[in-house]
Amino acid sequence: MRLFAVAIAFASTLACISQPTSAALVQQTAHEFNVNARFGRLDLASETVAPEYREAFQRVHRAWGGDVRIGDTELAGLSMKSKEIAAVGVKVSWYRVDSGELKVTTIRQEWHDHKGTWLLEREERESGDFGLLGDRVEPVSPDGPKPRAQFPTVRIGAAD
């Protein structure tokens, strides 16, 4: 009898544990996706990309981990457009290897629920620097000689 009472108590406790909401699931999926993309694991990130967007995704992110290095990614917002569609903002700090200048771009990602699995369907630059998502950006170099990178040497107490 005592074992039966313990089993009933345990079963009722399990019944009270709720499943994660759609917003929590898409947030977790988007976070894992962006961490994988940040560290150049695009093969893992591609697993959560919708099949019809996968080729474009790979083309747009081709330079990631090569010419383009990601310094940091941060989820900057999540809004549920409906039960099956979510918009996620991602702030990406990045730089091109040839310039080393840190840039920041905010990307808007659109996620769709496909029978319990959230998949990335589209992403676009929302604000910030161009060039992260495969945009062609021509580097601008200043005209004339480069300024000296060092101050002139001054010797104290030395005879001229």
Buried (B, 14 or more C-beta within 10 A) or exposed (E): EEEEEEEEEEEEEEEEEEEEEBEEBBBEBBBBBBEBBBBBBBEBBBEBBBEEBBEEBBEBBEBBBEEBBBEEBEBBEBEBEEEBBBBBBBBBBBBBEEEEEEBBBBBBBBBBBEEEEBBBBBBEBBEBBEBBBBEEEEEEEEEEEEEEEEEEEEEEEEEE
